[in-house]
Amino acid sequence: MLKIKYNIPNLSNLEKLSPVFMYNRFFTSAGPSDYEAYALTMNFIRLVDLTIQEYENGRNILEKFISSKSNSLATPWMIVVASGHFEICISSLKRVINYLKSLRGHPKVPHSLKDMLPRKLKVLTGNVEKRITNIRDAVEHLENRIQKGDITHGQSLCMIPIEDGLELGRHRLSFTDLAVWLTEAHNCALKLIQYREPKLYSAEVG
């Protein structure tokens, strides 16, 4: 019997950072003091957690699928369920990118916080953002077509996990690339959960 194989990097070692950030915020006043800057920081960290969690949800379902005795082309329902998690992952990753760009460019975000973010990130390169945006848009466009009845037999009905990535029509993302981008975003969030604004000292005039 033909068995399906997947090559999906394991990101279960990337800890959830939102609880740590909120703990630090409550007990040590971590994070930027400006409310707009705090909103950007908090939502960036929250969405990084969500994005990685949905990636892991999808990976875990496929891992269980390929290790089960029922793994065959005749049992595709788990693939469809995993697809939903990866769709949320891609959509959330696009939001993560938007927040990361805002953190680097917003005038109310302290320079000391901006300096904690690496200057060169693969996830912020134009080509990467375009690929993520394109497949995210393709999912939404497909939904609109299905709801309007503009779909024919044999066409893709959702984004599908293939052996080494995700595919929808002509759009494709590899699991390896996705894992690299998610790890980069997590590393940025890991820096920001410890951020505290520098204390300003006024010199005494004698």
Secondary structure, DSSP 4 states (H G I P E B T S, - for coil): -----------TTS---HHHHHHHHHHH--B-SSHHHHHHHHHHHHHHHHHHHHHHHHHHHHHHHHHSTT-STT--HHHHHHHHHHHHHHHHHHHHHHHHHHHHH-TTS-HHHHTTS-S--GGGSHHHHHHHHHHHHHHHHHHHHHHTT---TTS--S-EEETTEEEETTEEEEHHHHHHHHHHHHHHHHHHTT-BPPPP-PPP--
